[in-house]
Amino acid sequence: MKRVAIVGMGVAGVDVLTHLTEAGFDGRIDCYDERQQFGSGLPYQEDFDIFLLNPRSHAISLNPDRPKEFAEWVKEKGLTLETFMPRRIFGQYMREKLEHLLQNEHVHVHYQHIQHVQVLETGEKERYQLTYQSADQTSVQEVYDAVFLCLGHAPSQDPYHLNDSPYFIQNPYPIRESLQAVPMHQRAAVIGMGLTGVDMVRALMMEREAKEVVMFSRSGQLPIVRGTETVVEPVHLTIEAVQKAVATPGQLTLPLEQVEEWFFKDLAHYQFDLERINQWVGASVEQLRANLNDLDEAGRFQAYVAKLRWVLRALWSHLSRQDQMRFAQKYQRSFIAFSNPMAPPVAEKLLEWMETGRLITTDQVDDIIQLKAQQTGHFMIQYKNKTTTTVDWILNGIGSQTDFSQCQTDQPLVQQLLNDRVVEPNGRMGLMIHDTHSSVLSSRYGELRALKLFGQMVSGTDYQNNSTFVLYRTTQKGVHDALNYLKDKKV
Ligand SMILES: Cc1cc2nc3c(=O)[nH]c(=O)nc-3n(C[C@H](O)[C@H](O)[C@H](O)COP(=O)(O)OP(=O)(O)OC[C@H]3O[C@@H](n4cnc5c(N)ncnc54)[C@H](O)[C@@H]3O)c2cc1C
């Protein structure tokens, strides 16, 4: 009997189990994750209700072919369907779906953290050994024909080296737990201005009534506000155009200039005004207000960018390495900003706090100094213009690590895989995988066809395409590839 393992049971892990089940896989399936996140993963675990889903409720589910499934589930449960539901409710929906999948007698649950993945053999006999520590602290080894690594988010890094301070919260989720240490009415700072940083600000303001919060990052850019819902299909920059271009004999790569030409033609076709769009990017009261006042146009542009995600996946492997780097430099930040918008009610609250001076957003922080026995705060924030301010607490809202170019990470399993040269950094953009198989590409072993890697850490090739719908499609391809591969294997 074939044996496969799923390591990590967030959205990607649940998706893998769904696809294995639907494909009628009749071998043994072992699912590993810690109890708290088993079936919800990081974003959808039990936490404060103030943490909302980014998409509207009827536009997020565990199956892109049934986008309204979650909204229907909410109604079936007799819960009030809000436009933007709490993420933890999505976690409950995920867990219920998982319960059905676990009825399969071939599926086994292990509330364990995998510590080590070893490649035992490659090629015809490809096999992997997983190690975890059982409750009585003995080391347990299990051997598998295929392993699906659905490890999700690597912990964010600690750029100001604050980790030894009791007033610094490095890994905040679940915030309901980590925030217990923080008293009411404090002055605090949040490092990072993406969606994770926004979560931290909301928790401090709404659950701890913080006196003042300083939120900062190097880019000084808040997420864009989710606009009015609509559909906008690319006309020139399409998957078909990419396929046609790379089918031309001798056309090994697709020049970035060609991609840009198609992109600008699309902008002209839809009369998108980049100057107007750029007015929403930043973190000032004016920018946020401009964005909130222009939700129809924001929605049109986001709908277009959402479709581009799939085109980018199709064209990425046809770009030369140099063009991949150029693309990353020129467009990646904006692309991520427009693909991961925040819900309007979230933006409205931020604006209110900014206008009343409770929230200060800045890209001007130079350094953070830990203070000793200081009465007015535990940290001093030094700005580039040499002025300073003190805060009592700092929360790390940087978001997960995607740059592994230094082969350093606080995710122990990934660190082991990097050290053993099983996985490789893809420049500064995640870990290397095969574009269509989602297999790990190793400098030591070559393509490891039965070792799949999904989620945030492969963002280099997937361009942080890890929304629930994208994960569903990516895992579907990866699982089918693994099953075909296993079928052809002799042992
Ligand atoms: C704060 C936040 C909010 C988000 N909101 C949205 C949203 O509203 N809509 C949307 O579409 N996307 C959202 N996303 C994107 C999100 O990344 C995906 O939707 C999805 O949750 C990612 O799932 P995953 O399975 O890849 O990762 P995760 O959810 O991180 O799950 C990975 C799992 O692997 C486990 N794991 C890791 N290492 C090991 C190990 N060694 N052994 C065993 N288990 C291990 C972890 O415990 C975890 O449970 C959000 C992301 C974040 C961070």
The ligand as an SDF file (V2000), in Angstrom:
LIG
                    3D

 53 58  0  0  0  0  0  0  0  0999 V2000
   -3.1950   37.3520    8.4640 C   0  0  0  0  0  0  0  0  0  0  0  0
   -3.5670   36.7560    7.1370 C   0  0  0  0  0  0  0  0  0  0  0  0
   -4.8280   36.9540    6.6080 C   0  0  0  0  0  0  0  0  0  0  0  0
   -5.1880   36.3980    5.3970 C   0  0  0  0  0  0  0  0  0  0  0  0
   -6.4440   36.5900    4.9200 N   0  0  0  0  0  0  0  0  0  0  0  0
   -6.8080   36.0250    3.7490 C   0  0  0  0  0  0  0  0  0  0  0  0
   -8.1280   36.1800    3.2440 C   0  0  0  0  0  0  0  0  0  0  0  0
   -8.9480   36.8580    3.8340 O   0  0  0  0  0  0  0  0  0  0  0  0
   -8.4500   35.5720    2.0670 N   0  0  0  0  0  0  0  0  0  0  0  0
   -7.5400   34.8160    1.3690 C   0  0  0  0  0  0  0  0  0  0  0  0
   -7.8750   34.2490    0.3150 O   0  0  0  0  0  0  0  0  0  0  0  0
   -6.2860   34.6570    1.8330 N   0  0  0  0  0  0  0  0  0  0  0  0
   -5.9100   35.2460    2.9890 C   0  0  0  0  0  0  0  0  0  0  0  0
   -4.6330   35.0720    3.4500 N   0  0  0  0  0  0  0  0  0  0  0  0
   -3.6960   34.3040    2.6340 C   0  0  0  0  0  0  0  0  0  0  0  0
   -3.4560   32.9340    3.2450 C   0  0  0  0  0  0  0  0  0  0  0  0
   -2.0860   32.7790    3.1610 O   0  0  0  0  0  0  0  0  0  0  0  0
   -4.1660   31.7840    2.5250 C   0  0  0  0  0  0  0  0  0  0  0  0
   -5.5400   32.0510    2.3660 O   0  0  0  0  0  0  0  0  0  0  0  0
   -4.0450   30.4620    3.2890 C   0  0  0  0  0  0  0  0  0  0  0  0
   -4.5130   30.5570    4.6060 O   0  0  0  0  0  0  0  0  0  0  0  0
   -2.6660   29.8850    3.3190 C   0  0  0  0  0  0  0  0  0  0  0  0
   -2.7870   28.5460    3.7150 O   0  0  0  0  0  0  0  0  0  0  0  0
   -1.5510   27.5970    3.9010 P   0  0  0  0  0  0  0  0  0  0  0  0
   -2.0940   26.2370    4.1440 O   0  0  0  0  0  0  0  0  0  0  0  0
   -0.6090   27.7540    2.7740 O   0  0  0  0  0  0  0  0  0  0  0  0
   -0.7840   28.1670    5.1650 O   0  0  0  0  0  0  0  0  0  0  0  0
   -1.1380   28.2240    6.7240 P   0  0  0  0  0  0  0  0  0  0  0  0
   -2.4990   28.6970    6.9330 O   0  0  0  0  0  0  0  0  0  0  0  0
   -0.0330   28.9880    7.3550 O   0  0  0  0  0  0  0  0  0  0  0  0
   -1.0460   26.7180    7.1960 O   0  0  0  0  0  0  0  0  0  0  0  0
    0.1770   26.0300    7.3020 C   0  0  0  0  0  0  0  0  0  0  0  0
    0.0760   25.0230    8.4090 C   0  0  0  0  0  0  0  0  0  0  0  0
    1.2710   24.2470    8.4230 O   0  0  0  0  0  0  0  0  0  0  0  0
    1.5740   23.9400    9.7540 C   0  0  0  0  0  0  0  0  0  0  0  0
    2.9850   23.5690    9.8360 N   0  0  0  0  0  0  0  0  0  0  0  0
    4.0560   24.3390    9.5530 C   0  0  0  0  0  0  0  0  0  0  0  0
    5.1870   23.6580    9.7770 N   0  0  0  0  0  0  0  0  0  0  0  0
    4.8230   22.4210   10.1830 C   0  0  0  0  0  0  0  0  0  0  0  0
    5.5530   21.2580   10.5770 C   0  0  0  0  0  0  0  0  0  0  0  0
    6.8970   21.2470   10.5740 N   0  0  0  0  0  0  0  0  0  0  0  0
    4.8710   20.1570   10.9610 N   0  0  0  0  0  0  0  0  0  0  0  0
    3.5080   20.1590   10.9650 C   0  0  0  0  0  0  0  0  0  0  0  0
    2.7730   21.2360   10.6090 N   0  0  0  0  0  0  0  0  0  0  0  0
    3.4270   22.3550   10.2230 C   0  0  0  0  0  0  0  0  0  0  0  0
    1.2030   25.1910   10.5210 C   0  0  0  0  0  0  0  0  0  0  0  0
    0.9790   24.8950   11.8870 O   0  0  0  0  0  0  0  0  0  0  0  0
   -0.0600   25.6470    9.7950 C   0  0  0  0  0  0  0  0  0  0  0  0
   -1.2230   25.1810   10.4000 O   0  0  0  0  0  0  0  0  0  0  0  0
   -4.2450   35.6170    4.6700 C   0  0  0  0  0  0  0  0  0  0  0  0
   -2.9730   35.4290    5.2020 C   0  0  0  0  0  0  0  0  0  0  0  0
   -2.6400   35.9840    6.4240 C   0  0  0  0  0  0  0  0  0  0  0  0
   -1.2670   35.7540    6.9790 C   0  0  0  0  0  0  0  0  0  0  0  0
  1  2  1  0
  2  3  1  0
  2 52  2  0
  3  4  2  0
  4  5  1  0
  4 50  1  0
  5  6  2  0
  6  7  1  0
  6 13  1  0
  7  8  2  0
  7  9  1  0
  9 10  1  0
 10 11  2  0
 10 12  1  0
 12 13  2  0
 13 14  1  0
 14 15  1  0
 14 50  1  0
 15 16  1  0
 16 17  1  0
 16 18  1  0
 18 19  1  0
 18 20  1  0
 20 21  1  0
 20 22  1  0
 22 23  1  0
 23 24  1  0
 24 25  2  0
 24 26  1  0
 24 27  1  0
 27 28  1  0
 28 29  2  0
 28 30  1  0
 28 31  1  0
 31 32  1  0
 32 33  1  0
 33 34  1  0
 33 48  1  0
 34 35  1  0
 35 36  1  0
 35 46  1  0
 36 37  1  0
 36 45  1  0
 37 38  2  0
 38 39  1  0
 39 40  1  0
 39 45  2  0
 40 41  1  0
 40 42  2  0
 42 43  1  0
 43 44  2  0
 44 45  1  0
 46 47  1  0
 46 48  1  0
 48 49  1  0
 50 51  2  0
 51 52  1  0
 52 53  1  0
M  END
$$$$
